[in-house]
C-alpha cells in the first residue's frame, strides 16, 4: 500500500504587472509537471489577477498580502493565512524588513501559532531553514532578482510522515 502524498506549489513576490506582465511560463510548467493540488502565494502579488492565473494551474490557491500590495489587494487578502495538509499545519506570511534576523521577525509575527511549516516571502531570495522545530521556506521570486542570484519557485512534497521542500530555479 502506498502512502498518501500531496504536492504544493510555492511562489512569492511576483509583482505583476510592475516587474513582469504575467507568471513566467517556466514556473507554470513546474507547477503543472508536479501536479500541485494547492499553490501558496506568500505576498506581493501587486494585482489580484495573479490569483486568477494560479487558479488555472491548481484547484486551490492560498495567499497573503505583502508590503508592496495595494490597499485594494491588502483588504482582500489576510496578513497571515494557514492550512493543514496530511496533519502538518502550515502558516503563510509575507514578512518585513531586511534579511538580518528575518526568521526571528517572522516568529514574532506568528507568536502563539503552532505552525510546523512557515512559508514566507519578501526577501526575493529562496531559502529552506529549520529553526526551533519549525521549517521555514521562502520560495524566492520568479520575476524579480532584486536580492537574489536567480529566479525561483518552490515545491513542498508532503506525506503524513514527512515534508520535503524543494527550491527550483526557473
C-alpha positions as YAML, in Angstrom:
chain: A
units: angstrom
residues:
- id: 1
  name: UNK
  ca: [0.00, 0.00, 0.00]
- id: 2
  name: UNK
  ca: [1.44, 3.41, -0.98]
- id: 3
  name: UNK
  ca: [1.33, 6.35, 1.38]
- id: 4
  name: UNK
  ca: [-0.90, 9.28, 0.50]
- id: 5
  name: UNK
  ca: [1.01, 12.39, -0.60]
- id: 6
  name: UNK
  ca: [0.32, 15.89, -1.82]
- id: 7
  name: UNK
  ca: [2.41, 18.45, -3.69]
- id: 8
  name: UNK
  ca: [2.08, 22.16, -3.02]
- id: 9
  name: UNK
  ca: [3.48, 24.90, -5.25]
- id: 10
  name: UNK
  ca: [5.15, 27.83, -3.52]
- id: 11
  name: UNK
  ca: [5.51, 31.28, -5.05]
- id: 12
  name: UNK
  ca: [6.05, 34.80, -3.77]
- id: 13
  name: UNK
  ca: [6.93, 38.31, -4.83]
- id: 14
  name: UNK
  ca: [5.53, 38.12, -8.35]
- id: 15
  name: UNK
  ca: [5.00, 41.91, -8.51]
- id: 16
  name: UNK
  ca: [2.65, 41.61, -11.51]
- id: 17
  name: UNK
  ca: [2.25, 43.81, -13.60]
- id: 18
  name: UNK
  ca: [5.01, 46.07, -12.19]
- id: 19
  name: UNK
  ca: [8.02, 43.76, -12.67]
- id: 20
  name: UNK
  ca: [6.52, 41.25, -15.12]
- id: 21
  name: UNK
  ca: [3.34, 41.05, -17.18]
- id: 22
  name: UNK
  ca: [2.49, 37.50, -16.07]
- id: 23
  name: UNK
  ca: [3.74, 34.50, -14.15]
- id: 24
  name: UNK
  ca: [6.73, 33.10, -16.10]
- id: 25
  name: UNK
  ca: [5.91, 30.06, -18.24]
- id: 26
  name: UNK
  ca: [8.70, 28.06, -16.58]
- id: 27
  name: UNK
  ca: [7.01, 28.50, -13.18]
- id: 28
  name: UNK
  ca: [3.67, 27.41, -14.64]
- id: 29
  name: UNK
  ca: [5.30, 24.31, -16.19]
- id: 30
  name: UNK
  ca: [6.98, 23.39, -12.89]
- id: 31
  name: UNK
  ca: [3.66, 23.53, -11.04]
- id: 32
  name: UNK
  ca: [1.80, 21.61, -13.77]
- id: 33
  name: UNK
  ca: [4.51, 18.96, -14.14]
- id: 34
  name: UNK
  ca: [4.46, 18.40, -10.37]
- id: 35
  name: UNK
  ca: [0.64, 18.18, -10.43]
- id: 36
  name: UNK
  ca: [0.33, 20.55, -7.45]
- id: 37
  name: UNK
  ca: [-3.06, 20.47, -5.74]
- id: 38
  name: UNK
  ca: [-2.52, 23.80, -3.98]
- id: 39
  name: UNK
  ca: [-0.44, 26.88, -4.71]
- id: 40
  name: UNK
  ca: [0.62, 29.10, -1.83]
- id: 41
  name: UNK
  ca: [1.47, 32.72, -2.70]
- id: 42
  name: UNK
  ca: [3.41, 34.45, 0.10]
- id: 43
  name: UNK
  ca: [2.56, 38.03, -0.84]
- id: 44
  name: UNK
  ca: [3.48, 40.92, -3.09]
- id: 45
  name: UNK
  ca: [1.17, 39.80, -5.86]
- id: 46
  name: UNK
  ca: [0.52, 43.51, -6.64]
- id: 47
  name: UNK
  ca: [-2.56, 42.52, -8.71]
- id: 48
  name: UNK
  ca: [-5.30, 40.08, -7.76]
- id: 49
  name: UNK
  ca: [-5.21, 38.77, -11.35]
- id: 50
  name: UNK
  ca: [-2.26, 36.66, -10.15]
- id: 51
  name: UNK
  ca: [-4.71, 34.54, -8.14]
- id: 52
  name: UNK
  ca: [-6.82, 34.04, -11.29]
- id: 53
  name: UNK
  ca: [-3.70, 32.88, -13.16]
- id: 54
  name: UNK
  ca: [-2.75, 30.48, -10.37]
- id: 55
  name: UNK
  ca: [-6.31, 29.08, -10.22]
- id: 56
  name: UNK
  ca: [-5.85, 27.95, -13.84]
- id: 57
  name: UNK
  ca: [-2.89, 25.81, -12.72]
- id: 58
  name: UNK
  ca: [-4.09, 24.29, -9.44]
- id: 59
  name: UNK
  ca: [-7.52, 23.60, -7.94]
- id: 60
  name: UNK
  ca: [-6.80, 25.80, -4.89]
- id: 61
  name: UNK
  ca: [-4.78, 28.93, -4.08]
- id: 62
  name: UNK
  ca: [-3.92, 30.26, -0.62]
- id: 63
  name: UNK
  ca: [-2.42, 33.75, -0.43]
- id: 64
  name: UNK
  ca: [-1.47, 36.60, 1.88]
- id: 65
  name: UNK
  ca: [-0.79, 40.25, 1.16]
- id: 66
  name: UNK
  ca: [2.67, 41.77, 1.23]
- id: 67
  name: UNK
  ca: [4.13, 45.20, 1.80]
- id: 68
  name: UNK
  ca: [4.01, 46.16, -1.90]
- id: 69
  name: UNK
  ca: [0.37, 45.16, -2.41]
- id: 70
  name: UNK
  ca: [-2.09, 47.99, -2.94]
- id: 71
  name: UNK
  ca: [-4.78, 48.69, -0.33]
- id: 72
  name: UNK
  ca: [-7.24, 47.00, -2.72]
- id: 73
  name: UNK
  ca: [-5.23, 43.76, -2.62]
- id: 74
  name: UNK
  ca: [-4.44, 44.06, 1.09]
- id: 75
  name: UNK
  ca: [-8.12, 44.31, 2.00]
- id: 76
  name: UNK
  ca: [-8.86, 41.11, 0.04]
- id: 77
  name: UNK
  ca: [-6.05, 39.01, 1.50]
- id: 78
  name: UNK
  ca: [-5.02, 38.45, 5.13]
- id: 79
  name: UNK
  ca: [-1.59, 39.19, 6.59]
- id: 80
  name: UNK
  ca: [-1.36, 35.61, 7.91]
- id: 81
  name: UNK
  ca: [-3.10, 32.57, 6.43]
- id: 82
  name: UNK
  ca: [-2.95, 28.89, 7.27]
- id: 83
  name: UNK
  ca: [-3.88, 25.42, 6.17]
- id: 84
  name: UNK
  ca: [-3.35, 21.85, 7.31]
- id: 85
  name: UNK
  ca: [-2.22, 19.14, 4.93]
- id: 86
  name: UNK
  ca: [-1.95, 15.47, 5.96]
- id: 87
  name: UNK
  ca: [-1.59, 16.52, 9.59]
- id: 88
  name: UNK
  ca: [1.03, 19.24, 9.00]
- id: 89
  name: UNK
  ca: [-0.03, 22.76, 9.99]
- id: 90
  name: UNK
  ca: [1.27, 25.37, 7.55]
- id: 91
  name: UNK
  ca: [1.35, 29.12, 8.18]
- id: 92
  name: UNK
  ca: [1.83, 31.70, 5.43]
- id: 93
  name: UNK
  ca: [3.11, 35.24, 5.96]
- id: 94
  name: UNK
  ca: [4.95, 37.69, 3.73]
- id: 95
  name: UNK
  ca: [7.46, 39.13, 6.20]
- id: 96
  name: UNK
  ca: [9.12, 42.53, 6.52]
- id: 97
  name: UNK
  ca: [12.46, 44.23, 6.94]
- id: 98
  name: UNK
  ca: [15.88, 43.16, 5.75]
- id: 99
  name: UNK
  ca: [17.50, 39.72, 5.80]
- id: 100
  name: UNK
  ca: [19.23, 40.24, 9.16]
- id: 101
  name: UNK
  ca: [17.10, 38.49, 11.78]
- id: 102
  name: UNK
  ca: [14.34, 37.80, 9.24]
- id: 103
  name: UNK
  ca: [13.22, 34.47, 10.73]
- id: 104
  name: UNK
  ca: [13.10, 36.00, 14.20]
- id: 105
  name: UNK
  ca: [10.83, 38.78, 12.85]
- id: 106
  name: UNK
  ca: [8.57, 36.12, 11.31]
- id: 107
  name: UNK
  ca: [8.49, 34.25, 14.61]
- id: 108
  name: UNK
  ca: [7.41, 37.43, 16.41]
- id: 109
  name: UNK
  ca: [4.60, 37.94, 13.88]
- id: 110
  name: UNK
  ca: [3.26, 34.39, 14.32]
- id: 111
  name: UNK
  ca: [3.76, 34.16, 18.08]
- id: 112
  name: UNK
  ca: [1.22, 31.80, 19.64]
- id: 113
  name: UNK
  ca: [0.64, 29.86, 16.40]
- id: 114
  name: UNK
  ca: [1.60, 26.19, 16.27]
- id: 115
  name: UNK
  ca: [2.79, 26.02, 12.67]
- id: 116
  name: UNK
  ca: [5.16, 23.20, 11.78]
- id: 117
  name: UNK
  ca: [5.92, 24.83, 8.41]
- id: 118
  name: UNK
  ca: [6.07, 28.55, 7.68]
- id: 119
  name: UNK
  ca: [6.02, 29.78, 4.09]
- id: 120
  name: UNK
  ca: [7.24, 33.36, 3.74]
- id: 121
  name: UNK
  ca: [8.35, 35.80, 1.06]
- id: 122
  name: UNK
  ca: [9.63, 39.38, 0.97]
- id: 123
  name: UNK
  ca: [13.37, 38.75, 0.52]
- id: 124
  name: UNK
  ca: [13.12, 37.54, -3.12]
- id: 125
  name: UNK
  ca: [15.87, 35.13, -2.11]
- id: 126
  name: UNK
  ca: [14.90, 31.48, -1.65]
- id: 127
  name: UNK
  ca: [15.86, 29.55, 1.46]
- id: 128
  name: UNK
  ca: [14.90, 26.46, 3.46]
- id: 129
  name: UNK
  ca: [15.82, 26.58, 7.13]
- id: 130
  name: UNK
  ca: [14.83, 24.57, 10.18]
- id: 131
  name: UNK
  ca: [14.77, 26.64, 13.34]
- id: 132
  name: UNK
  ca: [13.35, 25.91, 16.78]
- id: 133
  name: UNK
  ca: [11.36, 22.94, 15.49]
- id: 134
  name: UNK
  ca: [9.82, 24.80, 12.54]
- id: 135
  name: UNK
  ca: [10.58, 24.52, 8.85]
- id: 136
  name: UNK
  ca: [10.82, 27.95, 7.19]
- id: 137
  name: UNK
  ca: [10.55, 28.02, 3.40]
- id: 138
  name: UNK
  ca: [10.89, 31.08, 1.21]
- id: 139
  name: UNK
  ca: [10.36, 30.24, -2.48]
- id: 140
  name: UNK
  ca: [12.09, 33.44, -3.65]
- id: 141
  name: UNK
  ca: [10.68, 35.33, -6.62]
- id: 142
  name: UNK
  ca: [10.02, 34.02, -10.13]
- id: 143
  name: UNK
  ca: [10.15, 37.55, -11.59]
- id: 144
  name: UNK
  ca: [12.48, 39.80, -9.59]
- id: 145
  name: UNK
  ca: [16.11, 39.04, -8.65]
- id: 146
  name: UNK
  ca: [16.48, 42.24, -6.59]
- id: 147
  name: UNK
  ca: [18.38, 40.45, -3.77]
- id: 148
  name: UNK
  ca: [18.89, 37.05, -5.37]
- id: 149
  name: UNK
  ca: [21.12, 35.45, -7.97]
- id: 150
  name: UNK
  ca: [18.28, 33.52, -9.57]
- id: 151
  name: UNK
  ca: [14.52, 33.40, -10.05]
- id: 152
  name: UNK
  ca: [12.89, 30.54, -8.18]
- id: 153
  name: UNK
  ca: [9.70, 28.85, -7.01]
- id: 154
  name: UNK
  ca: [9.23, 26.04, -4.55]
- id: 155
  name: UNK
  ca: [7.50, 22.69, -4.15]
- id: 156
  name: UNK
  ca: [6.51, 21.02, -0.90]
- id: 157
  name: UNK
  ca: [6.11, 17.26, -1.14]
- id: 158
  name: UNK
  ca: [4.01, 16.26, 1.84]
- id: 159
  name: UNK
  ca: [3.16, 12.88, 3.33]
- id: 160
  name: UNK
  ca: [1.72, 12.24, 6.76]
- id: 161
  name: UNK
  ca: [5.23, 11.36, 7.97]
- id: 162
  name: UNK
  ca: [7.40, 13.88, 6.13]
- id: 163
  name: UNK
  ca: [7.67, 17.26, 4.42]
- id: 164
  name: UNK
  ca: [10.24, 17.63, 1.66]
- id: 165
  name: UNK
  ca: [10.81, 21.20, 0.41]
- id: 166
  name: UNK
  ca: [12.46, 21.89, -2.94]
- id: 167
  name: UNK
  ca: [13.59, 25.20, -4.38]
- id: 168
  name: UNK
  ca: [13.59, 25.15, -8.18]
- id: 169
  name: UNK
  ca: [15.35, 27.66, -10.41]
- id: 170
  name: UNK
  ca: [13.24, 28.79, -13.33]
...
